[in-house]
Amino acid sequence: MRDLYYDQLDTIIDDLVAMTSAVRTAVSEATEALLSADAAAAESVITGDKEIDDSREIIEEKALTLLATQQPVASDLRQLVATLRMVADLERMGDLSVHIAKVARMRMPMLAVPESVIPTIERMSKVADQMILSASKIVADRDVEAAAELENEDDEMDKLRRSLFRSLLSEDWAYGVEPAIDIALLGRYYERIGDHAVSMARRVVYLVTGELPREVPS
């Protein structure tokens, strides 16, 4: 009976890792829509968000069922509590990908991103993807040291967002108000995706040690 219980705990972790893959795809497709005015990619992200939402519901149901029927204690309890928070982080990343795709769709057939800031947006997307991948591995391996290293990737994301703002405030900005608003929002969306990846990593620290390293984003 306990073997089945631990199999169910492992399955929940596997489901979380699979959900990160769907989120990475959403971020990638949203960026593709943004940088190439790809309507099909934008719609794929927007309609595909239901898959991520459904995954959250399935994982939550499994975790809550184990909480109700098995009365876990100690590390098992921490795992289920951390799972409920991490799955919310992943769902929010999916929502942020939808926001990016909607900015792209709103400006079609034109590109939403002025040429001068395309390299920064491309880099933000790559950093976000790497952070989600790192978070996935940290969850699968319960790697506390890798969780600490993820903070360095978040520092790069913060620097990239600041560079966007410098571009917006520069006297050389020649694209008007609407593109400036779009870029400000996009910078925030990518930064928040990174924040949620860090949140997941910190919850792994909680899972392993029983202590949160510091307050995580809500």
Rosetta constraint file for C-alpha pairs under 8 A:
AtomPair CA 1 CA 5 HARMONIC 6.47 0.50
AtomPair CA 2 CA 6 HARMONIC 6.27 0.50
AtomPair CA 3 CA 7 HARMONIC 6.14 0.50
AtomPair CA 4 CA 8 HARMONIC 6.20 0.50
AtomPair CA 5 CA 9 HARMONIC 6.42 0.50
AtomPair CA 5 CA 66 HARMONIC 7.94 0.50
AtomPair CA 5 CA 70 HARMONIC 7.82 0.50
AtomPair CA 6 CA 10 HARMONIC 6.20 0.50
AtomPair CA 7 CA 11 HARMONIC 6.14 0.50
AtomPair CA 8 CA 12 HARMONIC 6.37 0.50
AtomPair CA 9 CA 13 HARMONIC 6.70 0.50
AtomPair CA 10 CA 14 HARMONIC 6.29 0.50
AtomPair CA 11 CA 15 HARMONIC 6.12 0.50
AtomPair CA 12 CA 16 HARMONIC 6.27 0.50
AtomPair CA 12 CA 59 HARMONIC 6.33 0.50
AtomPair CA 12 CA 62 HARMONIC 7.15 0.50
AtomPair CA 12 CA 63 HARMONIC 7.29 0.50
AtomPair CA 13 CA 17 HARMONIC 6.31 0.50
AtomPair CA 13 CA 83 HARMONIC 7.89 0.50
AtomPair CA 13 CA 139 HARMONIC 7.37 0.50
AtomPair CA 13 CA 140 HARMONIC 6.69 0.50
AtomPair CA 14 CA 18 HARMONIC 6.22 0.50
AtomPair CA 14 CA 140 HARMONIC 7.49 0.50
AtomPair CA 15 CA 19 HARMONIC 6.14 0.50
AtomPair CA 15 CA 55 HARMONIC 7.95 0.50
AtomPair CA 15 CA 59 HARMONIC 6.88 0.50
AtomPair CA 16 CA 20 HARMONIC 6.45 0.50
AtomPair CA 16 CA 59 HARMONIC 7.50 0.50
AtomPair CA 16 CA 83 HARMONIC 7.89 0.50
AtomPair CA 16 CA 87 HARMONIC 6.85 0.50
AtomPair CA 16 CA 136 HARMONIC 7.86 0.50
AtomPair CA 17 CA 21 HARMONIC 6.79 0.50
AtomPair CA 17 CA 136 HARMONIC 5.45 0.50
AtomPair CA 17 CA 137 HARMONIC 7.84 0.50
AtomPair CA 17 CA 139 HARMONIC 7.35 0.50
AtomPair CA 17 CA 140 HARMONIC 6.86 0.50
AtomPair CA 18 CA 22 HARMONIC 6.81 0.50
AtomPair CA 19 CA 23 HARMONIC 6.38 0.50
AtomPair CA 19 CA 52 HARMONIC 6.85 0.50
AtomPair CA 19 CA 55 HARMONIC 6.76 0.50
AtomPair CA 19 CA 90 HARMONIC 7.29 0.50
AtomPair CA 20 CA 24 HARMONIC 6.16 0.50
AtomPair CA 20 CA 90 HARMONIC 6.74 0.50
AtomPair CA 20 CA 132 HARMONIC 6.72 0.50
AtomPair CA 20 CA 133 HARMONIC 7.36 0.50
AtomPair CA 20 CA 136 HARMONIC 6.23 0.50
AtomPair CA 21 CA 25 HARMONIC 6.34 0.50
AtomPair CA 21 CA 133 HARMONIC 7.93 0.50
AtomPair CA 22 CA 26 HARMONIC 6.30 0.50
AtomPair CA 22 CA 52 HARMONIC 6.88 0.50
AtomPair CA 23 CA 27 HARMONIC 6.29 0.50
AtomPair CA 23 CA 52 HARMONIC 7.33 0.50
AtomPair CA 23 CA 90 HARMONIC 6.92 0.50
AtomPair CA 23 CA 93 HARMONIC 6.69 0.50
AtomPair CA 23 CA 94 HARMONIC 5.60 0.50
AtomPair CA 24 CA 28 HARMONIC 6.16 0.50
AtomPair CA 24 CA 129 HARMONIC 5.91 0.50
AtomPair CA 24 CA 132 HARMONIC 6.74 0.50
AtomPair CA 24 CA 133 HARMONIC 7.66 0.50
AtomPair CA 25 CA 29 HARMONIC 6.06 0.50
AtomPair CA 26 CA 30 HARMONIC 5.97 0.50
AtomPair CA 26 CA 45 HARMONIC 5.48 0.50
AtomPair CA 26 CA 48 HARMONIC 7.88 0.50
AtomPair CA 26 CA 49 HARMONIC 7.93 0.50
AtomPair CA 26 CA 94 HARMONIC 6.56 0.50
AtomPair CA 26 CA 97 HARMONIC 5.92 0.50
AtomPair CA 26 CA 98 HARMONIC 7.79 0.50
AtomPair CA 27 CA 31 HARMONIC 6.20 0.50
AtomPair CA 27 CA 94 HARMONIC 7.57 0.50
AtomPair CA 27 CA 97 HARMONIC 5.23 0.50
AtomPair CA 27 CA 125 HARMONIC 7.23 0.50
AtomPair CA 27 CA 128 HARMONIC 7.95 0.50
AtomPair CA 27 CA 129 HARMONIC 7.20 0.50
AtomPair CA 28 CA 32 HARMONIC 6.22 0.50
AtomPair CA 28 CA 125 HARMONIC 7.23 0.50
AtomPair CA 28 CA 129 HARMONIC 7.55 0.50
AtomPair CA 29 CA 33 HARMONIC 6.16 0.50
AtomPair CA 29 CA 41 HARMONIC 5.43 0.50
AtomPair CA 29 CA 42 HARMONIC 6.92 0.50
AtomPair CA 29 CA 44 HARMONIC 7.59 0.50
AtomPair CA 29 CA 45 HARMONIC 6.50 0.50
AtomPair CA 30 CA 34 HARMONIC 6.18 0.50
AtomPair CA 30 CA 41 HARMONIC 6.58 0.50
AtomPair CA 30 CA 42 HARMONIC 5.85 0.50
AtomPair CA 30 CA 45 HARMONIC 6.25 0.50
AtomPair CA 30 CA 97 HARMONIC 5.89 0.50
AtomPair CA 30 CA 98 HARMONIC 7.09 0.50
AtomPair CA 30 CA 100 HARMONIC 5.86 0.50
AtomPair CA 30 CA 101 HARMONIC 4.71 0.50
AtomPair CA 30 CA 104 HARMONIC 7.86 0.50
AtomPair CA 31 CA 35 HARMONIC 6.11 0.50
AtomPair CA 31 CA 100 HARMONIC 7.26 0.50
AtomPair CA 31 CA 101 HARMONIC 7.35 0.50
AtomPair CA 31 CA 122 HARMONIC 7.66 0.50
AtomPair CA 31 CA 125 HARMONIC 6.76 0.50
AtomPair CA 32 CA 36 HARMONIC 5.89 0.50
AtomPair CA 32 CA 37 HARMONIC 7.59 0.50
AtomPair CA 32 CA 38 HARMONIC 6.70 0.50
AtomPair CA 32 CA 41 HARMONIC 6.73 0.50
AtomPair CA 33 CA 37 HARMONIC 5.02 0.50
AtomPair CA 33 CA 38 HARMONIC 4.33 0.50
AtomPair CA 33 CA 39 HARMONIC 6.35 0.50
AtomPair CA 33 CA 40 HARMONIC 7.69 0.50
AtomPair CA 33 CA 41 HARMONIC 5.26 0.50
AtomPair CA 33 CA 42 HARMONIC 5.20 0.50
AtomPair CA 33 CA 101 HARMONIC 6.32 0.50
AtomPair CA 33 CA 104 HARMONIC 5.93 0.50
AtomPair CA 33 CA 105 HARMONIC 7.61 0.50
AtomPair CA 34 CA 38 HARMONIC 7.20 0.50
AtomPair CA 34 CA 42 HARMONIC 7.92 0.50
AtomPair CA 34 CA 100 HARMONIC 7.23 0.50
AtomPair CA 34 CA 101 HARMONIC 6.60 0.50
AtomPair CA 34 CA 103 HARMONIC 7.43 0.50
AtomPair CA 34 CA 104 HARMONIC 4.59 0.50
AtomPair CA 34 CA 105 HARMONIC 7.87 0.50
AtomPair CA 34 CA 111 HARMONIC 6.68 0.50
AtomPair CA 34 CA 112 HARMONIC 6.24 0.50
AtomPair CA 34 CA 113 HARMONIC 7.01 0.50
AtomPair CA 35 CA 104 HARMONIC 7.98 0.50
AtomPair CA 35 CA 111 HARMONIC 6.40 0.50
AtomPair CA 35 CA 112 HARMONIC 7.41 0.50
AtomPair CA 35 CA 113 HARMONIC 6.71 0.50
AtomPair CA 35 CA 118 HARMONIC 7.34 0.50
AtomPair CA 36 CA 111 HARMONIC 6.62 0.50
AtomPair CA 37 CA 104 HARMONIC 6.40 0.50
AtomPair CA 37 CA 105 HARMONIC 7.34 0.50
AtomPair CA 37 CA 108 HARMONIC 5.90 0.50
AtomPair CA 37 CA 109 HARMONIC 6.10 0.50
AtomPair CA 37 CA 110 HARMONIC 6.47 0.50
AtomPair CA 37 CA 111 HARMONIC 5.44 0.50
AtomPair CA 37 CA 112 HARMONIC 7.68 0.50
AtomPair CA 38 CA 42 HARMONIC 6.43 0.50
AtomPair CA 39 CA 43 HARMONIC 6.22 0.50
AtomPair CA 39 CA 105 HARMONIC 6.47 0.50
AtomPair CA 39 CA 108 HARMONIC 7.62 0.50
AtomPair CA 40 CA 44 HARMONIC 6.08 0.50
AtomPair CA 41 CA 45 HARMONIC 6.40 0.50
AtomPair CA 41 CA 101 HARMONIC 7.96 0.50
AtomPair CA 42 CA 46 HARMONIC 6.31 0.50
AtomPair CA 42 CA 101 HARMONIC 4.83 0.50
AtomPair CA 42 CA 102 HARMONIC 6.96 0.50
AtomPair CA 42 CA 104 HARMONIC 7.00 0.50
AtomPair CA 42 CA 105 HARMONIC 6.36 0.50
AtomPair CA 43 CA 47 HARMONIC 5.91 0.50
AtomPair CA 43 CA 48 HARMONIC 7.97 0.50
AtomPair CA 43 CA 101 HARMONIC 7.61 0.50
AtomPair CA 44 CA 48 HARMONIC 5.56 0.50
AtomPair CA 45 CA 49 HARMONIC 6.13 0.50
AtomPair CA 45 CA 97 HARMONIC 7.09 0.50
AtomPair CA 45 CA 98 HARMONIC 5.95 0.50
AtomPair CA 45 CA 101 HARMONIC 6.62 0.50
AtomPair CA 46 CA 98 HARMONIC 5.29 0.50
AtomPair CA 46 CA 101 HARMONIC 6.89 0.50
AtomPair CA 46 CA 102 HARMONIC 7.62 0.50
AtomPair CA 48 CA 52 HARMONIC 7.25 0.50
AtomPair CA 49 CA 53 HARMONIC 6.31 0.50
AtomPair CA 49 CA 94 HARMONIC 6.27 0.50
AtomPair CA 49 CA 95 HARMONIC 7.10 0.50
AtomPair CA 49 CA 98 HARMONIC 7.21 0.50
AtomPair CA 50 CA 54 HARMONIC 5.95 0.50
AtomPair CA 51 CA 55 HARMONIC 6.17 0.50
AtomPair CA 52 CA 56 HARMONIC 6.38 0.50
AtomPair CA 52 CA 91 HARMONIC 6.21 0.50
AtomPair CA 52 CA 94 HARMONIC 6.71 0.50
AtomPair CA 53 CA 57 HARMONIC 6.51 0.50
AtomPair CA 53 CA 91 HARMONIC 6.18 0.50
AtomPair CA 54 CA 58 HARMONIC 6.29 0.50
AtomPair CA 55 CA 59 HARMONIC 6.16 0.50
AtomPair CA 56 CA 60 HARMONIC 5.99 0.50
AtomPair CA 56 CA 87 HARMONIC 5.82 0.50
AtomPair CA 56 CA 88 HARMONIC 7.14 0.50
AtomPair CA 56 CA 91 HARMONIC 6.68 0.50
AtomPair CA 57 CA 61 HARMONIC 6.03 0.50
AtomPair CA 58 CA 62 HARMONIC 6.33 0.50
AtomPair CA 59 CA 63 HARMONIC 6.19 0.50
AtomPair CA 59 CA 84 HARMONIC 7.98 0.50
AtomPair CA 59 CA 87 HARMONIC 7.47 0.50
AtomPair CA 60 CA 64 HARMONIC 5.97 0.50
AtomPair CA 60 CA 83 HARMONIC 7.94 0.50
AtomPair CA 60 CA 84 HARMONIC 6.12 0.50
AtomPair CA 60 CA 87 HARMONIC 7.66 0.50
AtomPair CA 61 CA 65 HARMONIC 5.99 0.50
AtomPair CA 62 CA 66 HARMONIC 6.38 0.50
AtomPair CA 63 CA 67 HARMONIC 6.25 0.50
AtomPair CA 63 CA 80 HARMONIC 5.79 0.50
AtomPair CA 63 CA 83 HARMONIC 7.45 0.50
AtomPair CA 63 CA 84 HARMONIC 7.24 0.50
AtomPair CA 64 CA 68 HARMONIC 6.10 0.50
AtomPair CA 64 CA 80 HARMONIC 7.92 0.50
AtomPair CA 65 CA 69 HARMONIC 6.01 0.50
AtomPair CA 66 CA 70 HARMONIC 5.30 0.50
AtomPair CA 66 CA 71 HARMONIC 7.19 0.50
AtomPair CA 66 CA 72 HARMONIC 7.64 0.50
AtomPair CA 67 CA 71 HARMONIC 5.39 0.50
AtomPair CA 67 CA 72 HARMONIC 6.35 0.50
AtomPair CA 67 CA 77 HARMONIC 7.62 0.50
AtomPair CA 67 CA 80 HARMONIC 7.39 0.50
AtomPair CA 72 CA 76 HARMONIC 5.60 0.50
AtomPair CA 72 CA 77 HARMONIC 5.04 0.50
AtomPair CA 73 CA 77 HARMONIC 4.88 0.50
AtomPair CA 73 CA 78 HARMONIC 7.83 0.50
AtomPair CA 74 CA 78 HARMONIC 6.38 0.50
AtomPair CA 75 CA 79 HARMONIC 6.11 0.50
AtomPair CA 75 CA 207 HARMONIC 6.58 0.50
AtomPair CA 75 CA 208 HARMONIC 7.29 0.50
AtomPair CA 75 CA 210 HARMONIC 7.71 0.50
AtomPair CA 76 CA 80 HARMONIC 6.46 0.50
AtomPair CA 77 CA 81 HARMONIC 6.21 0.50
AtomPair CA 78 CA 82 HARMONIC 5.88 0.50
AtomPair CA 78 CA 206 HARMONIC 7.45 0.50
AtomPair CA 78 CA 207 HARMONIC 5.34 0.50
AtomPair CA 78 CA 210 HARMONIC 7.27 0.50
AtomPair CA 79 CA 83 HARMONIC 5.97 0.50
AtomPair CA 79 CA 207 HARMONIC 5.59 0.50
AtomPair CA 80 CA 84 HARMONIC 6.35 0.50
AtomPair CA 81 CA 85 HARMONIC 6.69 0.50
AtomPair CA 82 CA 86 HARMONIC 6.05 0.50
AtomPair CA 82 CA 203 HARMONIC 5.79 0.50
AtomPair CA 82 CA 204 HARMONIC 7.29 0.50
AtomPair CA 82 CA 206 HARMONIC 7.63 0.50
AtomPair CA 82 CA 207 HARMONIC 6.57 0.50
AtomPair CA 83 CA 87 HARMONIC 5.98 0.50
AtomPair CA 84 CA 88 HARMONIC 6.59 0.50
AtomPair CA 85 CA 89 HARMONIC 6.48 0.50
AtomPair CA 85 CA 200 HARMONIC 7.92 0.50
AtomPair CA 85 CA 203 HARMONIC 7.97 0.50
AtomPair CA 86 CA 90 HARMONIC 6.35 0.50
AtomPair CA 86 CA 199 HARMONIC 7.57 0.50
AtomPair CA 86 CA 200 HARMONIC 5.34 0.50
AtomPair CA 86 CA 203 HARMONIC 7.32 0.50
AtomPair CA 87 CA 91 HARMONIC 6.23 0.50
AtomPair CA 88 CA 92 HARMONIC 6.19 0.50
AtomPair CA 89 CA 93 HARMONIC 6.33 0.50
AtomPair CA 89 CA 196 HARMONIC 5.36 0.50
AtomPair CA 89 CA 197 HARMONIC 7.38 0.50
AtomPair CA 89 CA 199 HARMONIC 7.31 0.50
AtomPair CA 89 CA 200 HARMONIC 6.91 0.50
AtomPair CA 90 CA 94 HARMONIC 6.40 0.50
AtomPair CA 90 CA 196 HARMONIC 7.34 0.50
AtomPair CA 90 CA 197 HARMONIC 7.99 0.50
AtomPair CA 91 CA 95 HARMONIC 6.37 0.50
AtomPair CA 92 CA 96 HARMONIC 6.22 0.50
AtomPair CA 92 CA 193 HARMONIC 7.90 0.50
AtomPair CA 92 CA 196 HARMONIC 7.78 0.50
AtomPair CA 93 CA 97 HARMONIC 6.27 0.50
AtomPair CA 93 CA 192 HARMONIC 7.75 0.50
AtomPair CA 93 CA 193 HARMONIC 5.26 0.50
AtomPair CA 93 CA 196 HARMONIC 6.96 0.50
AtomPair CA 94 CA 98 HARMONIC 6.42 0.50
AtomPair CA 95 CA 99 HARMONIC 6.42 0.50
AtomPair CA 96 CA 100 HARMONIC 6.40 0.50
AtomPair CA 96 CA 189 HARMONIC 5.73 0.50
AtomPair CA 96 CA 190 HARMONIC 7.68 0.50
AtomPair CA 96 CA 192 HARMONIC 7.79 0.50
AtomPair CA 96 CA 193 HARMONIC 6.90 0.50
AtomPair CA 97 CA 101 HARMONIC 6.25 0.50
AtomPair CA 97 CA 189 HARMONIC 7.69 0.50
AtomPair CA 98 CA 102 HARMONIC 6.09 0.50
AtomPair CA 99 CA 103 HARMONIC 6.38 0.50
AtomPair CA 99 CA 189 HARMONIC 7.48 0.50
AtomPair CA 100 CA 104 HARMONIC 6.47 0.50
AtomPair CA 100 CA 186 HARMONIC 6.39 0.50
AtomPair CA 100 CA 189 HARMONIC 7.08 0.50
AtomPair CA 101 CA 105 HARMONIC 6.17 0.50
AtomPair CA 102 CA 106 HARMONIC 5.94 0.50
AtomPair CA 103 CA 107 HARMONIC 6.59 0.50
AtomPair CA 103 CA 112 HARMONIC 6.92 0.50
AtomPair CA 103 CA 182 HARMONIC 6.97 0.50
AtomPair CA 104 CA 108 HARMONIC 6.45 0.50
AtomPair CA 104 CA 111 HARMONIC 7.07 0.50
AtomPair CA 104 CA 112 HARMONIC 5.61 0.50
AtomPair CA 107 CA 111 HARMONIC 6.37 0.50
AtomPair CA 107 CA 112 HARMONIC 5.44 0.50
AtomPair CA 108 CA 112 HARMONIC 7.45 0.50
AtomPair CA 112 CA 179 HARMONIC 6.83 0.50
AtomPair CA 112 CA 182 HARMONIC 7.20 0.50
AtomPair CA 113 CA 117 HARMONIC 6.78 0.50
AtomPair CA 113 CA 118 HARMONIC 6.23 0.50
AtomPair CA 113 CA 179 HARMONIC 7.10 0.50
AtomPair CA 113 CA 182 HARMONIC 7.84 0.50
AtomPair CA 113 CA 183 HARMONIC 6.97 0.50
AtomPair CA 114 CA 118 HARMONIC 6.52 0.50
AtomPair CA 114 CA 175 HARMONIC 7.30 0.50
AtomPair CA 114 CA 179 HARMONIC 7.39 0.50
AtomPair CA 117 CA 121 HARMONIC 6.42 0.50
AtomPair CA 117 CA 164 HARMONIC 7.24 0.50
AtomPair CA 117 CA 167 HARMONIC 7.73 0.50
AtomPair CA 118 CA 122 HARMONIC 6.05 0.50
AtomPair CA 119 CA 123 HARMONIC 6.17 0.50
AtomPair CA 120 CA 124 HARMONIC 6.14 0.50
AtomPair CA 120 CA 160 HARMONIC 6.61 0.50
AtomPair CA 120 CA 163 HARMONIC 7.96 0.50
AtomPair CA 120 CA 164 HARMONIC 7.26 0.50
AtomPair CA 121 CA 125 HARMONIC 6.19 0.50
AtomPair CA 121 CA 187 HARMONIC 7.70 0.50
AtomPair CA 122 CA 126 HARMONIC 6.35 0.50
AtomPair CA 123 CA 127 HARMONIC 6.11 0.50
AtomPair CA 123 CA 160 HARMONIC 7.95 0.50
AtomPair CA 124 CA 128 HARMONIC 6.04 0.50
AtomPair CA 124 CA 157 HARMONIC 6.32 0.50
AtomPair CA 124 CA 160 HARMONIC 6.69 0.50
AtomPair CA 124 CA 190 HARMONIC 6.44 0.50
AtomPair CA 124 CA 191 HARMONIC 7.93 0.50
AtomPair CA 125 CA 129 HARMONIC 6.15 0.50
AtomPair CA 125 CA 190 HARMONIC 6.90 0.50
AtomPair CA 126 CA 130 HARMONIC 6.19 0.50
AtomPair CA 127 CA 131 HARMONIC 6.08 0.50
AtomPair CA 127 CA 153 HARMONIC 7.02 0.50
AtomPair CA 127 CA 156 HARMONIC 7.83 0.50
AtomPair CA 127 CA 157 HARMONIC 6.72 0.50
AtomPair CA 127 CA 194 HARMONIC 7.94 0.50
AtomPair CA 128 CA 132 HARMONIC 6.24 0.50
AtomPair CA 128 CA 157 HARMONIC 7.73 0.50
AtomPair CA 128 CA 190 HARMONIC 6.64 0.50
AtomPair CA 128 CA 191 HARMONIC 7.87 0.50
AtomPair CA 128 CA 193 HARMONIC 6.46 0.50
AtomPair CA 128 CA 194 HARMONIC 5.51 0.50
AtomPair CA 129 CA 133 HARMONIC 6.21 0.50
AtomPair CA 130 CA 134 HARMONIC 6.00 0.50
AtomPair CA 131 CA 135 HARMONIC 6.06 0.50
AtomPair CA 131 CA 150 HARMONIC 6.87 0.50
AtomPair CA 131 CA 153 HARMONIC 6.80 0.50
AtomPair CA 131 CA 154 HARMONIC 7.78 0.50
AtomPair CA 131 CA 194 HARMONIC 6.32 0.50
AtomPair CA 131 CA 197 HARMONIC 6.01 0.50
AtomPair CA 131 CA 198 HARMONIC 7.70 0.50
AtomPair CA 132 CA 136 HARMONIC 6.19 0.50
AtomPair CA 132 CA 194 HARMONIC 7.48 0.50
AtomPair CA 132 CA 197 HARMONIC 5.55 0.50
AtomPair CA 133 CA 137 HARMONIC 6.39 0.50
AtomPair CA 134 CA 138 HARMONIC 6.09 0.50
AtomPair CA 134 CA 146 HARMONIC 7.81 0.50
AtomPair CA 134 CA 150 HARMONIC 7.15 0.50
AtomPair CA 135 CA 139 HARMONIC 6.15 0.50
AtomPair CA 135 CA 147 HARMONIC 7.48 0.50
AtomPair CA 135 CA 150 HARMONIC 7.83 0.50
AtomPair CA 135 CA 197 HARMONIC 5.73 0.50
AtomPair CA 135 CA 198 HARMONIC 7.23 0.50
AtomPair CA 135 CA 200 HARMONIC 6.35 0.50
AtomPair CA 135 CA 201 HARMONIC 5.66 0.50
AtomPair CA 136 CA 140 HARMONIC 6.23 0.50
AtomPair CA 137 CA 141 HARMONIC 5.93 0.50
AtomPair CA 137 CA 142 HARMONIC 7.92 0.50
AtomPair CA 137 CA 143 HARMONIC 7.83 0.50
AtomPair CA 138 CA 142 HARMONIC 5.25 0.50
AtomPair CA 138 CA 143 HARMONIC 4.95 0.50
AtomPair CA 138 CA 144 HARMONIC 7.32 0.50
AtomPair CA 138 CA 146 HARMONIC 6.40 0.50
AtomPair CA 138 CA 147 HARMONIC 6.31 0.50
AtomPair CA 138 CA 201 HARMONIC 6.43 0.50
AtomPair CA 138 CA 204 HARMONIC 7.17 0.50
AtomPair CA 139 CA 143 HARMONIC 7.22 0.50
AtomPair CA 139 CA 200 HARMONIC 7.72 0.50
AtomPair CA 139 CA 201 HARMONIC 7.13 0.50
AtomPair CA 139 CA 204 HARMONIC 6.24 0.50
AtomPair CA 142 CA 204 HARMONIC 6.07 0.50
AtomPair CA 142 CA 205 HARMONIC 7.76 0.50
AtomPair CA 142 CA 207 HARMONIC 8.00 0.50
AtomPair CA 142 CA 208 HARMONIC 6.94 0.50
AtomPair CA 143 CA 147 HARMONIC 6.33 0.50
AtomPair CA 143 CA 204 HARMONIC 7.54 0.50
AtomPair CA 143 CA 205 HARMONIC 7.95 0.50
AtomPair CA 144 CA 148 HARMONIC 6.54 0.50
AtomPair CA 144 CA 201 HARMONIC 7.92 0.50
AtomPair CA 144 CA 204 HARMONIC 6.89 0.50
AtomPair CA 144 CA 205 HARMONIC 5.49 0.50
AtomPair CA 144 CA 208 HARMONIC 7.47 0.50
AtomPair CA 145 CA 149 HARMONIC 6.50 0.50
AtomPair CA 146 CA 150 HARMONIC 6.30 0.50
AtomPair CA 147 CA 151 HARMONIC 7.34 0.50
AtomPair CA 147 CA 198 HARMONIC 7.65 0.50
AtomPair CA 147 CA 201 HARMONIC 4.91 0.50
AtomPair CA 147 CA 202 HARMONIC 6.50 0.50
AtomPair CA 147 CA 204 HARMONIC 7.47 0.50
AtomPair CA 147 CA 205 HARMONIC 7.12 0.50
AtomPair CA 148 CA 152 HARMONIC 7.94 0.50
AtomPair CA 148 CA 201 HARMONIC 7.84 0.50
AtomPair CA 149 CA 153 HARMONIC 7.40 0.50
AtomPair CA 150 CA 154 HARMONIC 6.50 0.50
AtomPair CA 150 CA 198 HARMONIC 6.57 0.50
AtomPair CA 150 CA 201 HARMONIC 7.51 0.50
AtomPair CA 151 CA 155 HARMONIC 6.35 0.50
AtomPair CA 151 CA 198 HARMONIC 6.75 0.50
AtomPair CA 152 CA 156 HARMONIC 6.68 0.50
AtomPair CA 153 CA 157 HARMONIC 6.50 0.50
AtomPair CA 154 CA 158 HARMONIC 6.28 0.50
AtomPair CA 154 CA 194 HARMONIC 6.17 0.50
AtomPair CA 154 CA 195 HARMONIC 7.11 0.50
AtomPair CA 154 CA 198 HARMONIC 7.32 0.50
AtomPair CA 155 CA 159 HARMONIC 6.32 0.50
AtomPair CA 156 CA 160 HARMONIC 6.22 0.50
AtomPair CA 157 CA 161 HARMONIC 6.34 0.50
AtomPair CA 157 CA 190 HARMONIC 7.97 0.50
AtomPair CA 157 CA 191 HARMONIC 6.12 0.50
AtomPair CA 157 CA 194 HARMONIC 7.10 0.50
AtomPair CA 158 CA 162 HARMONIC 6.33 0.50
AtomPair CA 158 CA 191 HARMONIC 6.67 0.50
AtomPair CA 159 CA 163 HARMONIC 6.24 0.50
AtomPair CA 160 CA 164 HARMONIC 6.42 0.50
AtomPair CA 161 CA 165 HARMONIC 6.57 0.50
AtomPair CA 161 CA 187 HARMONIC 5.42 0.50
AtomPair CA 161 CA 188 HARMONIC 7.32 0.50
AtomPair CA 161 CA 191 HARMONIC 7.01 0.50
AtomPair CA 162 CA 166 HARMONIC 6.35 0.50
AtomPair CA 163 CA 167 HARMONIC 6.36 0.50
AtomPair CA 164 CA 168 HARMONIC 6.33 0.50
AtomPair CA 164 CA 183 HARMONIC 7.44 0.50
AtomPair CA 164 CA 184 HARMONIC 7.43 0.50
AtomPair CA 164 CA 187 HARMONIC 7.03 0.50
AtomPair CA 165 CA 169 HARMONIC 6.14 0.50
AtomPair CA 165 CA 184 HARMONIC 7.06 0.50
AtomPair CA 166 CA 170 HARMONIC 5.95 0.50
AtomPair CA 167 CA 172 HARMONIC 7.80 0.50
AtomPair CA 167 CA 173 HARMONIC 6.61 0.50
AtomPair CA 168 CA 173 HARMONIC 6.00 0.50
AtomPair CA 168 CA 180 HARMONIC 6.12 0.50
AtomPair CA 169 CA 173 HARMONIC 7.05 0.50
AtomPair CA 175 CA 179 HARMONIC 6.26 0.50
AtomPair CA 175 CA 180 HARMONIC 7.26 0.50
AtomPair CA 176 CA 180 HARMONIC 6.50 0.50
AtomPair CA 177 CA 181 HARMONIC 6.26 0.50
AtomPair CA 178 CA 182 HARMONIC 6.25 0.50
AtomPair CA 179 CA 183 HARMONIC 6.10 0.50
AtomPair CA 180 CA 184 HARMONIC 6.15 0.50
AtomPair CA 181 CA 185 HARMONIC 6.21 0.50
AtomPair CA 182 CA 186 HARMONIC 6.07 0.50
AtomPair CA 183 CA 187 HARMONIC 6.02 0.50
AtomPair CA 184 CA 188 HARMONIC 6.42 0.50
AtomPair CA 185 CA 189 HARMONIC 6.22 0.50
AtomPair CA 186 CA 190 HARMONIC 6.29 0.50
AtomPair CA 187 CA 191 HARMONIC 6.13 0.50
AtomPair CA 188 CA 192 HARMONIC 6.08 0.50
AtomPair CA 189 CA 193 HARMONIC 6.33 0.50
AtomPair CA 190 CA 194 HARMONIC 6.47 0.50
AtomPair CA 191 CA 195 HARMONIC 6.26 0.50
AtomPair CA 192 CA 196 HARMONIC 6.21 0.50
AtomPair CA 193 CA 197 HARMONIC 6.44 0.50
AtomPair CA 194 CA 198 HARMONIC 6.34 0.50
AtomPair CA 195 CA 199 HARMONIC 6.15 0.50
AtomPair CA 195 CA 217 HARMONIC 6.93 0.50
AtomPair CA 196 CA 200 HARMONIC 6.28 0.50
AtomPair CA 196 CA 217 HARMONIC 6.90 0.50
AtomPair CA 197 CA 201 HARMONIC 6.47 0.50
AtomPair CA 198 CA 202 HARMONIC 6.19 0.50
AtomPair CA 199 CA 203 HARMONIC 6.30 0.50
AtomPair CA 199 CA 216 HARMONIC 5.34 0.50
AtomPair CA 199 CA 217 HARMONIC 6.20 0.50
AtomPair CA 200 CA 204 HARMONIC 6.52 0.50
AtomPair CA 201 CA 205 HARMONIC 6.65 0.50
AtomPair CA 202 CA 206 HARMONIC 6.44 0.50
AtomPair CA 202 CA 212 HARMONIC 6.40 0.50
AtomPair CA 202 CA 213 HARMONIC 6.56 0.50
AtomPair CA 202 CA 214 HARMONIC 7.92 0.50
AtomPair CA 202 CA 216 HARMONIC 7.15 0.50
AtomPair CA 203 CA 207 HARMONIC 6.09 0.50
AtomPair CA 203 CA 212 HARMONIC 6.70 0.50
AtomPair CA 204 CA 208 HARMONIC 6.19 0.50
AtomPair CA 205 CA 209 HARMONIC 5.84 0.50
AtomPair CA 205 CA 210 HARMONIC 7.36 0.50
AtomPair CA 205 CA 211 HARMONIC 6.88 0.50
AtomPair CA 205 CA 212 HARMONIC 6.34 0.50
AtomPair CA 205 CA 213 HARMONIC 7.11 0.50
AtomPair CA 206 CA 210 HARMONIC 4.60 0.50
AtomPair CA 206 CA 211 HARMONIC 4.59 0.50
AtomPair CA 206 CA 212 HARMONIC 4.78 0.50
AtomPair CA 206 CA 213 HARMONIC 7.49 0.50
AtomPair CA 207 CA 211 HARMONIC 7.70 0.50
